[in-house]
Amino acid sequence: MLFTAETMRILLAACIVGMALLALLSMRRRNLTPTEIIGWGLLIVFLPLLGPFLVIVLKPGLKRRRSLRRYPFLGRKL
């Protein structure tokens, strides 16, 4: 089955939108401040292929803060 250029563009756009939706859904479960929501959302929008992947992999929010509490010296200057 041969795909035309128009079909490939539609599939690429659908994949980009799908990745952005997955990233937004993963952010919804996190406890983020409004500033963090805006920052991560801008990353998703302005880096359409890499941004959603980074948001899902880095897992911003509450669980990340808990790991800093477990190791209190990670967030402080020595």
Distance bins in CASP14 RR format, pairs under 12 A and 6 or more apart:
PFRMAT RR
TARGET T0000
AUTHOR 0000-0000-0000
RMODE 2
METHOD distances of the structure
MODEL  1
1 7 0 0 0 0 1 0 0 0 0 0 0
2 8 0 0 0 0 0 1 0 0 0 0 0
3 9 0 0 0 0 1 0 0 0 0 0 0
3 10 0 0 0 0 1 0 0 0 0 0 0
3 11 1 0 0 1 0 0 0 0 0 0 0
3 12 0 0 0 0 0 1 0 0 0 0 0
4 10 0 0 0 0 1 0 0 0 0 0 0
4 11 0 0 0 0 0 1 0 0 0 0 0
5 11 0 0 0 0 0 1 0 0 0 0 0
5 12 0 0 0 0 0 1 0 0 0 0 0
6 12 0 0 0 0 0 1 0 0 0 0 0
6 13 0 0 0 0 0 1 0 0 0 0 0
7 13 0 0 0 0 0 1 0 0 0 0 0
7 14 0 0 0 0 0 1 0 0 0 0 0
8 14 0 0 0 0 0 1 0 0 0 0 0
8 15 0 0 0 0 0 1 0 0 0 0 0
9 15 0 0 0 0 0 1 0 0 0 0 0
9 16 0 0 0 0 0 1 0 0 0 0 0
10 16 0 0 0 0 0 1 0 0 0 0 0
10 17 0 0 0 0 0 1 0 0 0 0 0
11 17 0 0 0 0 0 1 0 0 0 0 0
11 18 0 0 0 0 0 1 0 0 0 0 0
12 18 0 0 0 0 0 1 0 0 0 0 0
12 19 0 0 0 0 0 1 0 0 0 0 0
12 48 0 0 0 0 0 1 0 0 0 0 0
12 49 0 0 0 0 1 0 0 0 0 0 0
13 19 0 0 0 0 0 1 0 0 0 0 0
13 20 0 0 0 0 0 1 0 0 0 0 0
13 48 0 0 0 0 1 0 0 0 0 0 0
13 49 0 0 0 0 0 1 0 0 0 0 0
14 20 0 0 0 0 0 1 0 0 0 0 0
14 21 0 0 0 0 0 1 0 0 0 0 0
15 21 0 0 0 0 0 1 0 0 0 0 0
15 22 0 0 0 0 0 1 0 0 0 0 0
15 48 0 0 0 0 1 0 0 0 0 0 0
15 49 0 0 0 0 1 0 0 0 0 0 0
15 52 0 0 0 0 0 1 0 0 0 0 0
15 53 0 0 0 0 0 1 0 0 0 0 0
16 22 0 0 0 0 0 1 0 0 0 0 0
16 23 0 0 0 0 0 1 0 0 0 0 0
16 44 0 0 0 0 0 1 0 0 0 0 0
16 45 0 0 0 0 0 1 0 0 0 0 0
16 47 0 0 0 0 0 1 0 0 0 0 0
16 48 1 0 1 0 0 0 0 0 0 0 0
16 49 1 0 0 1 0 0 0 0 0 0 0
16 50 0 0 0 0 0 1 0 0 0 0 0
16 51 0 0 0 0 0 1 0 0 0 0 0
16 52 0 0 0 0 1 0 0 0 0 0 0
16 53 0 0 0 0 0 1 0 0 0 0 0
17 23 0 0 0 0 0 1 0 0 0 0 0
17 24 0 0 0 0 0 1 0 0 0 0 0
17 44 0 0 0 0 0 1 0 0 0 0 0
17 45 0 0 0 0 0 1 0 0 0 0 0
17 48 0 0 0 0 1 0 0 0 0 0 0
17 49 0 0 0 0 0 1 0 0 0 0 0
17 52 0 0 0 0 1 0 0 0 0 0 0
18 24 0 0 0 0 1 0 0 0 0 0 0
18 25 0 0 0 0 1 0 0 0 0 0 0
18 44 0 0 0 0 0 1 0 0 0 0 0
18 48 0 0 0 0 0 1 0 0 0 0 0
18 49 0 0 0 0 0 1 0 0 0 0 0
18 52 0 0 0 0 1 0 0 0 0 0 0
18 53 0 0 0 0 0 1 0 0 0 0 0
18 56 0 0 0 0 0 1 0 0 0 0 0
19 25 0 0 0 0 0 1 0 0 0 0 0
19 26 0 0 0 0 0 1 0 0 0 0 0
19 44 0 0 0 0 1 0 0 0 0 0 0
19 45 0 0 0 0 0 1 0 0 0 0 0
19 47 0 0 0 0 0 1 0 0 0 0 0
19 48 1 0 0 1 0 0 0 0 0 0 0
19 49 1 0 0 1 0 0 0 0 0 0 0
19 50 0 0 0 0 1 0 0 0 0 0 0
19 51 0 0 0 0 1 0 0 0 0 0 0
19 52 1 0 1 0 0 0 0 0 0 0 0
19 53 1 0 0 1 0 0 0 0 0 0 0
19 54 0 0 0 0 0 1 0 0 0 0 0
19 55 0 0 0 0 1 0 0 0 0 0 0
19 56 0 0 0 0 1 0 0 0 0 0 0
20 26 0 0 0 0 0 1 0 0 0 0 0
20 27 0 0 0 0 0 1 0 0 0 0 0
20 40 0 0 0 0 0 1 0 0 0 0 0
20 41 0 0 0 0 1 0 0 0 0 0 0
20 42 0 0 0 0 0 1 0 0 0 0 0
20 43 0 0 0 0 0 1 0 0 0 0 0
20 44 1 0 1 0 0 0 0 0 0 0 0
20 45 1 0 0 1 0 0 0 0 0 0 0
20 46 0 0 0 0 0 1 0 0 0 0 0
20 47 0 0 0 0 0 1 0 0 0 0 0
20 48 1 0 0 1 0 0 0 0 0 0 0
20 49 0 0 0 0 1 0 0 0 0 0 0
20 50 0 0 0 0 0 1 0 0 0 0 0
20 51 0 0 0 0 1 0 0 0 0 0 0
20 52 1 0 1 0 0 0 0 0 0 0 0
20 53 0 0 0 0 0 1 0 0 0 0 0
20 55 0 0 0 0 1 0 0 0 0 0 0
20 56 0 0 0 0 0 1 0 0 0 0 0
21 27 0 0 0 0 0 1 0 0 0 0 0
21 28 0 0 0 0 0 1 0 0 0 0 0
21 44 0 0 0 0 1 0 0 0 0 0 0
21 52 0 0 0 0 1 0 0 0 0 0 0
21 55 0 0 0 0 0 1 0 0 0 0 0
21 56 0 0 0 0 0 1 0 0 0 0 0
22 28 0 0 0 0 0 1 0 0 0 0 0
22 29 0 0 0 0 0 1 0 0 0 0 0
22 44 0 0 0 0 1 0 0 0 0 0 0
22 51 0 0 0 0 0 1 0 0 0 0 0
22 52 1 0 0 1 0 0 0 0 0 0 0
22 53 0 0 0 0 1 0 0 0 0 0 0
22 55 0 0 0 0 1 0 0 0 0 0 0
22 56 1 0 0 1 0 0 0 0 0 0 0
22 57 0 0 0 0 0 1 0 0 0 0 0
23 29 0 0 0 0 0 1 0 0 0 0 0
23 30 0 0 0 0 0 1 0 0 0 0 0
23 37 0 0 0 0 0 1 0 0 0 0 0
23 40 0 0 0 0 1 0 0 0 0 0 0
23 41 0 0 0 0 1 0 0 0 0 0 0
23 42 0 0 0 0 0 1 0 0 0 0 0
23 43 0 0 0 0 1 0 0 0 0 0 0
23 44 1 0 1 0 0 0 0 0 0 0 0
23 45 0 0 0 0 0 1 0 0 0 0 0
23 47 0 0 0 0 0 1 0 0 0 0 0
23 48 0 0 0 0 0 1 0 0 0 0 0
23 49 0 0 0 0 0 1 0 0 0 0 0
23 50 0 0 0 0 0 1 0 0 0 0 0
23 51 1 0 0 1 0 0 0 0 0 0 0
23 52 1 1 0 0 0 0 0 0 0 0 0
23 53 1 0 0 1 0 0 0 0 0 0 0
23 54 0 0 0 0 1 0 0 0 0 0 0
23 55 1 0 1 0 0 0 0 0 0 0 0
23 56 1 0 1 0 0 0 0 0 0 0 0
23 57 0 0 0 0 1 0 0 0 0 0 0
23 58 0 0 0 0 0 1 0 0 0 0 0
23 59 0 0 0 0 0 1 0 0 0 0 0
23 60 0 0 0 0 0 1 0 0 0 0 0
24 30 0 0 0 0 0 1 0 0 0 0 0
24 32 0 0 0 0 0 1 0 0 0 0 0
24 37 0 0 0 0 1 0 0 0 0 0 0
24 40 0 0 0 0 1 0 0 0 0 0 0
24 41 1 0 0 1 0 0 0 0 0 0 0
24 43 0 0 0 0 0 1 0 0 0 0 0
24 44 1 0 0 1 0 0 0 0 0 0 0
24 45 0 0 0 0 0 1 0 0 0 0 0
24 51 0 0 0 0 0 1 0 0 0 0 0
24 52 0 0 0 0 1 0 0 0 0 0 0
24 55 0 0 0 0 1 0 0 0 0 0 0
24 56 0 0 0 0 0 1 0 0 0 0 0
25 44 0 0 0 0 0 1 0 0 0 0 0
25 52 0 0 0 0 0 1 0 0 0 0 0
25 55 0 0 0 0 0 1 0 0 0 0 0
25 56 0 0 0 0 1 0 0 0 0 0 0
26 32 0 0 0 0 0 1 0 0 0 0 0
26 40 0 0 0 0 1 0 0 0 0 0 0
26 41 0 0 0 0 0 1 0 0 0 0 0
26 44 0 0 0 0 0 1 0 0 0 0 0
26 51 0 0 0 0 0 1 0 0 0 0 0
26 52 0 0 0 0 1 0 0 0 0 0 0
26 53 0 0 0 0 0 1 0 0 0 0 0
26 54 0 0 0 0 0 1 0 0 0 0 0
26 55 1 0 0 1 0 0 0 0 0 0 0
26 56 1 0 1 0 0 0 0 0 0 0 0
26 57 0 0 0 0 1 0 0 0 0 0 0
26 58 0 0 0 0 0 1 0 0 0 0 0
26 59 1 0 0 1 0 0 0 0 0 0 0
26 60 0 0 0 0 1 0 0 0 0 0 0
26 61 0 0 0 0 0 1 0 0 0 0 0
26 63 0 0 0 0 0 1 0 0 0 0 0
27 33 0 0 0 0 0 1 0 0 0 0 0
27 36 0 0 0 0 1 0 0 0 0 0 0
27 37 1 0 0 1 0 0 0 0 0 0 0
27 38 0 0 0 0 0 1 0 0 0 0 0
27 39 0 0 0 0 0 1 0 0 0 0 0
27 40 1 0 1 0 0 0 0 0 0 0 0
27 41 1 0 0 1 0 0 0 0 0 0 0
27 43 0 0 0 0 0 1 0 0 0 0 0
27 44 0 0 0 0 1 0 0 0 0 0 0
27 51 0 0 0 0 0 1 0 0 0 0 0
27 52 0 0 0 0 1 0 0 0 0 0 0
27 54 0 0 0 0 0 1 0 0 0 0 0
27 55 1 0 0 1 0 0 0 0 0 0 0
27 56 0 0 0 0 1 0 0 0 0 0 0
27 58 0 0 0 0 0 1 0 0 0 0 0
27 59 0 0 0 0 1 0 0 0 0 0 0
27 60 1 0 0 1 0 0 0 0 0 0 0
27 61 0 0 0 0 1 0 0 0 0 0 0
27 62 0 0 0 0 0 1 0 0 0 0 0
28 37 0 0 0 0 1 0 0 0 0 0 0
28 40 0 0 0 0 0 1 0 0 0 0 0
28 41 0 0 0 0 0 1 0 0 0 0 0
28 55 0 0 0 0 0 1 0 0 0 0 0
28 60 0 0 0 0 0 1 0 0 0 0 0
28 61 0 0 0 0 0 1 0 0 0 0 0
29 55 0 0 0 0 0 1 0 0 0 0 0
29 56 0 0 0 0 0 1 0 0 0 0 0
29 59 0 0 0 0 1 0 0 0 0 0 0
29 60 0 0 0 0 0 1 0 0 0 0 0
29 61 0 0 0 0 1 0 0 0 0 0 0
29 62 0 0 0 0 1 0 0 0 0 0 0
29 63 0 0 0 0 1 0 0 0 0 0 0
30 36 0 0 0 0 1 0 0 0 0 0 0
30 37 0 0 0 0 1 0 0 0 0 0 0
30 40 0 0 0 0 1 0 0 0 0 0 0
30 55 0 0 0 0 1 0 0 0 0 0 0
30 56 0 0 0 0 0 1 0 0 0 0 0
30 58 0 0 0 0 0 1 0 0 0 0 0
30 59 1 0 0 1 0 0 0 0 0 0 0
30 60 1 0 0 1 0 0 0 0 0 0 0
30 61 1 0 1 0 0 0 0 0 0 0 0
30 62 1 0 1 0 0 0 0 0 0 0 0
30 63 1 0 0 1 0 0 0 0 0 0 0
30 64 0 0 0 0 1 0 0 0 0 0 0
30 65 0 0 0 0 1 0 0 0 0 0 0
30 66 0 0 0 0 0 1 0 0 0 0 0
31 37 0 0 0 0 0 1 0 0 0 0 0
31 59 0 0 0 0 0 1 0 0 0 0 0
31 60 0 0 0 0 1 0 0 0 0 0 0
31 61 1 0 1 0 0 0 0 0 0 0 0
31 62 1 1 0 0 0 0 0 0 0 0 0
31 63 0 0 0 0 1 0 0 0 0 0 0
31 64 0 0 0 0 0 1 0 0 0 0 0
31 65 0 0 0 0 1 0 0 0 0 0 0
31 66 0 0 0 0 0 1 0 0 0 0 0
32 38 0 0 0 0 1 0 0 0 0 0 0
32 39 0 0 0 0 1 0 0 0 0 0 0
32 40 1 0 0 1 0 0 0 0 0 0 0
32 41 0 0 0 0 1 0 0 0 0 0 0
32 55 0 0 0 0 0 1 0 0 0 0 0
32 59 0 0 0 0 0 1 0 0 0 0 0
32 60 1 0 0 1 0 0 0 0 0 0 0
32 61 1 0 1 0 0 0 0 0 0 0 0
32 62 0 0 0 0 1 0 0 0 0 0 0
32 63 0 0 0 0 0 1 0 0 0 0 0
32 64 0 0 0 0 0 1 0 0 0 0 0
32 65 0 0 0 0 0 1 0 0 0 0 0
33 39 0 0 0 0 0 1 0 0 0 0 0
33 40 0 0 0 0 0 1 0 0 0 0 0
33 60 0 0 0 0 0 1 0 0 0 0 0
33 61 0 0 0 0 1 0 0 0 0 0 0
33 62 0 0 0 0 0 1 0 0 0 0 0
33 65 0 0 0 0 0 1 0 0 0 0 0
34 40 0 0 0 0 0 1 0 0 0 0 0
34 41 0 0 0 0 0 1 0 0 0 0 0
35 41 0 0 0 0 0 1 0 0 0 0 0
35 42 0 0 0 0 0 1 0 0 0 0 0
35 60 0 0 0 0 0 1 0 0 0 0 0
35 61 0 0 0 0 0 1 0 0 0 0 0
36 42 0 0 0 0 0 1 0 0 0 0 0
36 43 0 0 0 0 0 1 0 0 0 0 0
36 55 0 0 0 0 0 1 0 0 0 0 0
36 58 0 0 0 0 0 1 0 0 0 0 0
36 60 1 0 0 1 0 0 0 0 0 0 0
36 61 1 0 0 1 0 0 0 0 0 0 0
36 62 0 0 0 0 0 1 0 0 0 0 0
36 64 0 0 0 0 0 1 0 0 0 0 0
36 65 0 0 0 0 0 1 0 0 0 0 0
37 43 0 0 0 0 0 1 0 0 0 0 0
37 44 0 0 0 0 0 1 0 0 0 0 0
37 55 0 0 0 0 0 1 0 0 0 0 0
37 60 0 0 0 0 1 0 0 0 0 0 0
37 61 0 0 0 0 1 0 0 0 0 0 0
38 44 0 0 0 0 0 1 0 0 0 0 0
38 45 0 0 0 0 0 1 0 0 0 0 0
38 46 0 0 0 0 0 1 0 0 0 0 0
38 60 0 0 0 0 0 1 0 0 0 0 0
39 45 0 0 0 0 1 0 0 0 0 0 0
39 46 0 0 0 0 1 0 0 0 0 0 0
39 47 0 0 0 0 0 1 0 0 0 0 0
39 51 0 0 0 0 0 1 0 0 0 0 0
39 54 0 0 0 0 0 1 0 0 0 0 0
39 55 0 0 0 0 1 0 0 0 0 0 0
39 60 0 0 0 0 1 0 0 0 0 0 0
40 46 0 0 0 0 0 1 0 0 0 0 0
40 47 0 0 0 0 0 1 0 0 0 0 0
40 51 0 0 0 0 1 0 0 0 0 0 0
40 52 0 0 0 0 1 0 0 0 0 0 0
40 54 0 0 0 0 1 0 0 0 0 0 0
40 55 1 0 1 0 0 0 0 0 0 0 0
40 56 0 0 0 0 0 1 0 0 0 0 0
40 58 0 0 0 0 1 0 0 0 0 0 0
40 59 0 0 0 0 0 1 0 0 0 0 0
40 60 1 0 1 0 0 0 0 0 0 0 0
40 61 0 0 0 0 1 0 0 0 0 0 0
40 64 0 0 0 0 0 1 0 0 0 0 0
41 47 0 0 0 0 0 1 0 0 0 0 0
41 48 0 0 0 0 0 1 0 0 0 0 0
41 51 0 0 0 0 1 0 0 0 0 0 0
41 52 0 0 0 0 1 0 0 0 0 0 0
41 54 0 0 0 0 0 1 0 0 0 0 0
41 55 1 0 0 1 0 0 0 0 0 0 0
41 60 0 0 0 0 0 1 0 0 0 0 0
42 48 0 0 0 0 0 1 0 0 0 0 0
42 51 0 0 0 0 1 0 0 0 0 0 0
42 55 0 0 0 0 0 1 0 0 0 0 0
43 49 0 0 0 0 0 1 0 0 0 0 0
43 50 0 0 0 0 1 0 0 0 0 0 0
43 51 1 0 1 0 0 0 0 0 0 0 0
43 52 0 0 0 0 1 0 0 0 0 0 0
43 53 0 0 0 0 0 1 0 0 0 0 0
43 54 1 0 0 1 0 0 0 0 0 0 0
43 55 1 0 0 1 0 0 0 0 0 0 0
43 56 0 0 0 0 0 1 0 0 0 0 0
43 57 0 0 0 0 0 1 0 0 0 0 0
43 58 0 0 0 0 1 0 0 0 0 0 0
43 60 0 0 0 0 1 0 0 0 0 0 0
44 50 0 0 0 0 1 0 0 0 0 0 0
44 51 1 0 1 0 0 0 0 0 0 0 0
44 52 1 0 1 0 0 0 0 0 0 0 0
44 53 0 0 0 0 1 0 0 0 0 0 0
44 54 0 0 0 0 1 0 0 0 0 0 0
44 55 1 0 1 0 0 0 0 0 0 0 0
44 56 0 0 0 0 1 0 0 0 0 0 0
44 58 0 0 0 0 0 1 0 0 0 0 0
44 60 0 0 0 0 0 1 0 0 0 0 0
45 51 0 0 0 0 1 0 0 0 0 0 0
45 52 0 0 0 0 1 0 0 0 0 0 0
45 55 0 0 0 0 0 1 0 0 0 0 0
46 52 0 0 0 0 0 1 0 0 0 0 0
46 54 0 0 0 0 0 1 0 0 0 0 0
47 53 0 0 0 0 1 0 0 0 0 0 0
47 54 1 0 0 1 0 0 0 0 0 0 0
47 55 0 0 0 0 1 0 0 0 0 0 0
48 54 0 0 0 0 0 1 0 0 0 0 0
48 55 0 0 0 0 0 1 0 0 0 0 0
50 56 0 0 0 0 0 1 0 0 0 0 0
50 57 0 0 0 0 0 1 0 0 0 0 0
50 58 0 0 0 0 0 1 0 0 0 0 0
51 57 0 0 0 0 1 0 0 0 0 0 0
51 58 0 0 0 0 1 0 0 0 0 0 0
51 60 0 0 0 0 0 1 0 0 0 0 0
52 58 0 0 0 0 0 1 0 0 0 0 0
53 59 0 0 0 0 0 1 0 0 0 0 0
54 60 0 0 0 0 1 0 0 0 0 0 0
55 61 0 0 0 0 0 1 0 0 0 0 0
57 64 0 0 0 0 0 1 0 0 0 0 0
58 64 1 0 0 1 0 0 0 0 0 0 0
59 65 0 0 0 0 0 1 0 0 0 0 0
59 66 0 0 0 0 0 1 0 0 0 0 0
59 67 0 0 0 0 1 0 0 0 0 0 0
61 67 0 0 0 0 0 1 0 0 0 0 0
61 68 0 0 0 0 0 1 0 0 0 0 0
62 68 0 0 0 0 0 1 0 0 0 0 0
62 69 0 0 0 0 0 1 0 0 0 0 0
63 69 0 0 0 0 0 1 0 0 0 0 0
63 70 0 0 0 0 0 1 0 0 0 0 0
64 70 0 0 0 0 0 1 0 0 0 0 0
64 71 0 0 0 0 0 1 0 0 0 0 0
64 74 0 0 0 0 0 1 0 0 0 0 0
64 75 0 0 0 0 0 1 0 0 0 0 0
65 71 0 0 0 0 0 1 0 0 0 0 0
65 72 0 0 0 0 0 1 0 0 0 0 0
65 74 0 0 0 0 0 1 0 0 0 0 0
65 75 0 0 0 0 0 1 0 0 0 0 0
66 72 0 0 0 0 0 1 0 0 0 0 0
66 74 0 0 0 0 0 1 0 0 0 0 0
67 74 0 0 0 0 1 0 0 0 0 0 0
67 75 0 0 0 0 0 1 0 0 0 0 0
68 74 1 0 1 0 0 0 0 0 0 0 0
68 75 1 0 1 0 0 0 0 0 0 0 0
68 76 0 0 0 0 1 0 0 0 0 0 0
69 75 0 0 0 0 1 0 0 0 0 0 0
69 76 0 0 0 0 0 1 0 0 0 0 0
72 78 0 0 0 0 0 1 0 0 0 0 0
END
